[in-house]
Amino acid sequence: MSGHHRLRMFGRLLHDPNLWHLNRHSLAGGLGVGLFMAFMPMPFQMIPAAALAILFRVNMPIALAGVWVSNPLTMAPMLYFQYRVGLLIMGKGTRGGSFEPTLEWYWTELVNIWQPLLLGSVLCGLSASLAGYGLIHLLWRLNIRRHLRRRKEKRAARLAGRQSR
């Protein structure tokens, strides 16, 4: 994999087993990284998600998949929600004026909306990241409990079968 010309810059870092194996820490961390980056208002979110996955030694495919929470269908509502969260935290009201879905409008309004948008993005990203991380840990523990309970039931059934003979 590190022989691919676009991945050479990562060198031996891509050989870390935590980037590819599914264990509780790697899976939860990968989802956390991916969800955080999904809320960042920037292009090419997968590149920093991959870099953070390498830095934190978490599952890279899960991190990259988590980024796709933000996609062409969800991006506009997410950005608007993040902007509103930022306004709420900053204690500001919405600006007057009309919305025009043009690139020119976006670039002229970016000067006015970048602070609440960035604040809302970071807060929503952190919230989603922590929720995803916690959810994976919870589901992992529940699965282990279920597995142990089934194993205990099978052992009890085997023991009961031997005693009835």
N, C-alpha and C positions, 0 to 999 in steps of 0.2 A: 504494500500500500504506500509506503513512504517513497517508492520509486516514481510515483506519479508526479509530473512536473509541477503541478499546483500545490502539492502537499510537501514538497521537499523542504520548505522553510520550517516545518514542524519537526523534521528529522526523526530522532529516536523517541521523541515525546509520544508519538502515535502508537508505540509498542507497549504502553502501560496497560496492563490487563483491566484495570478499573474503567478504562474508556469503552470497553467492549463487553464486559461480563455483566450479568444481571445479579446484583446482590442488593441488599436493602439500602445501604449507603449510596452506592453508585446510581441506582435507579431513582431514589428520592432526590438526590442532588442534581441529577441530570434533568429531571422534570422541573425542579426549582429554578435552575439556570435557564431552561427553555421558556418557562412562563414569565420569568423576569424580563428576558429580552423581547418577548412577544409584545410587551407593553411599552417598549422604548420607541419613540417616534423617530425612527431612522430607517434608511434603506439598508438592505443587505444584513438584516438582523442575524442571519445564520452564521456569519463570519465571527462577530464577537461572541455568539453563543458557543461556537466551536472552541474559540480561544479560552473562554471561561471554563468550559468542560475540561480542557487540558490543564488549566491552572488549578482547578479544584479537584482534578482527578475523579470525575464523575462520568457516567455513561453518555458518550457523545451522540449516538443515534437518538436517544431519548431527549437529549437537550435540543437537538435539531428538530425533532418532531414537535416538541413543545412550542417552538417558535411559531408553528403554523396555526396556533390559536388565532393569531393575527394573520388574516389573509385578505384578498380583495373584497370578500363579502363582509367581513367583520371589522375591517380597519376603520372605516368612517365612524360607525357607532362607538367603537372603542375610543378613538381620539376625541370625539365629542364628550363622552362620559368622563374621560381623564381631564379634559379641559374644565368641565363643570366641577369635578372634585377639587381641582386646583383653585378655582375661583372660590369655592366654599371654604377651603382651608385658609386662603388668603383674606377672606372676609370681603371680597369684592363682588359686585353685582355684574350681571352680563352687560356687555357693551351694546349700545344701540347701533343701529345700522343693519343693512341687509346682507344676507349671505348670497354670494354668487359662486357657483361651482366652476371657477376658472383658476388657472395657475396664477394669473396676474393678481386676482383677489387674495389668494393664499399668500403670495410673497409680500404684498403690501400689508396684510393683516398680521403676518408672522411677528412683526415688530411689537404688536400689541398683545398677542396671545401666547408668546413663547414661555413666559414665566409660569402662568397657571397651568399651561399644558405640560411643561417639564415637571413641575411639582406633582401634578396629578398622575403623570406617567410613572414617576418613581414610586409614589405611594401605592398606586394600583399594582405595579409590578412587584413590589415587595409583598403586598398582601396576597397576590395570586401565588407568588413563589413560596411563601411560608405555608399557605393553605395546601398547595400541591405536595410540598415536602412532608407536611404533617399527615396528609391523607395517605401517601404511600407508606409511611411508617405504621399508621393505624391498620391499613389493609394487610400489610405484611404480618403484623402481630396477630391479627384475626385469623389469617390463613395458617399460621403456625399453631395457634390454639386448636383450630379445627382439625389439623393434621394429627396433633398429639391426642386429641379426644378420640378420633377414629382409631388410632393405633391402640389406645387403651381399651376401647370397645372390642376390637379384634382379639386382643390378648385375653380379655375376660371371656369372650365367646370360646376361644380355643381351650382355655382352662376349664370352663364349664363343660365342654364336650369331652374332655379327658376324664373329668370326675364322674360323669354320667355313665361311663362304660363299666 
